[in-house]
């Protein structure tokens, strides 16, 4: 589903109507990746024995069934595919940030690079949190590359350690984009110990619940943050200790999304793959993912009515009046404004009438408006 919004741009010298596809409430995104979670122990288990927190969140958000890894079902290729929104080659190099040891980087640009370059964001606003490992690196693409890599924060030896690091970063530094990588489920799966494997799932699930609680209660994130939770691959259908082939257990993974632009209690049956995660983040935050082969999961988004007959008139030297036709069934309206068509995200008023006056409109050289319907 596409979004088409009619915006009003006010300039000191003239008034004009322009169009834009943006207008989401999401301003920040956190992506959590749980390595190696088999769907039958995750949200695919109707009892939700090991993932009660994610099940509760799914009631206020959306899940996708089927959601799949459609390529290599092992971490070294699947994680970069999520970053890039495409299956990418991983190229070996000696990594100076890891003491010159052998490492790999992505051939294609990543979500981090798209975000930082196109939105002019600093490294501190884009953080990749994981345990103490030499992380695979983003690309050396000439249009993107190391100048737009994330801040790699690699501290700790367990998912609990990683969560505490992420908690501190979110609370103190307030990055607008974070990737949180939880590795213990896959590690414990390979151990062959069922109790250890399912305990690691329960820990990851509790972290997701704590993460969302932080995002909903912290004033820097509350009401403007979307969280995605997915995984890179599953596990063999008949043997949870391994993965790596094309069996149903290895290919079937999960996608949970919750946030202000996500439809609540939605089970989407549109088939999707892990390549669709980065384009969806780009759609919400307003950057393109030109090398991605996935597409944005627009079917997960709330259907927001935008009034399409907005008119304006100037009263005096600084006042502007917005008017539109009443919408049948509307409980009210929300007026948003911004100084750029890419960032019309400041709530100006919540109304019950189809009329609003901005008494300081012409204090800005230009202003963009949109009006949404509350039902």
Steps between C-alpha positions, in 0.01 A plus 500: 500500500643838406445819694416820328472809709406851402719751671473875516819702467488853627761747384527866577430590142253236384289198592522169316390138531761224472488120532711262708500129585628552853318589819558201725512551873810281528815702556718230658546127436649215701564171322561192718641188335480172691749264340381147427149498646293224345144614433347202675652622827421865423178661389414189300430314825131552577569463874772772484672313781840656444397836353216640716630858475514495121155343485357783711672755277355334191154593627588868470715453192532281193658167408559351156411143410677381293829682559803325358869488442501449124874446460788380715379369835812578698598810691798624300283560194154552648586785741656710221195425283284664767735801512498543122147401410666266249724198486850643491844357460723524806857593411800409714745763624742563783306715743713764675223562754538139612878495527552410136324166524308356208144630472231557237317801361182531296520556127170693503411809705323437829211650692754688713657667199169590337376649826807701588584637157155586372379648828836659594513321835812470718654168597365535855144500365539156338621228738559127451503325839632145536722289724880531496569375149673644197183588310473457126517842345275701274605582144781687326255610231639822345169679552479397865776312680680538835407866545142376551556184700319466832657539839595139578450445873634153581508433874413199716474124462126430516165630380436640848826697478401628157160608629653698786731675254208583272294620795773742604551630145129557444458669837807723485577558131157469333603372154223510240600168346629194684561140400507265798654161420426210737721197430436259787202310355707374209797418725287296739320332211832369371573359845224243446364565850127564468464667840787738433362582155148577624635694799696720261177562304321598821782742586488658153124530530530675835754741348255587224236574762737718702614677184147592399418616851801733491399634159145565617595671826806702402392847380759494219334192348140476622241517224751558219696173490440182302662174608564205269594156633618234258759228459745391235421131467318220676621151581462158343140379516590173672823596681521832679878480544579595141395710201625597157285324239167571331271313738186666631646536849808682368310728264203600717579798722296774666430869467338699777439873455351738753481878497282803424467423128447123535152349490412338835420132536581432135607165359609584147484208258688681224813287450812692598872437548781641708596716198191714569610627843741774393271645228221517762725693739594730214136565419426601857807717555512654153803356322530291186664158478603497137703178503238302693300230325237487775209744524332691782231307686235768454224253586612517865435873527195668642260641245507871576242723340644828378259779420531574129320834468710711733477871422680791659452871525706777651357726768709800592877496488572176688181291521403214271171312508475133398157367398374172360174314450376298800571127458218255567567289808791711621542542875739787439807616313872547560695781341873449444756748371865511399747716313582219254272266303715214635435585864139602558497344843429775754149469642345847500145426613238233567153621402140397459421772245618522138669833559824620656693826513877517528566836660875481440510340158686773321776516760659227286613560143303193403282243671352166396178363647304180498173415670411142597167353601448347846249214496 
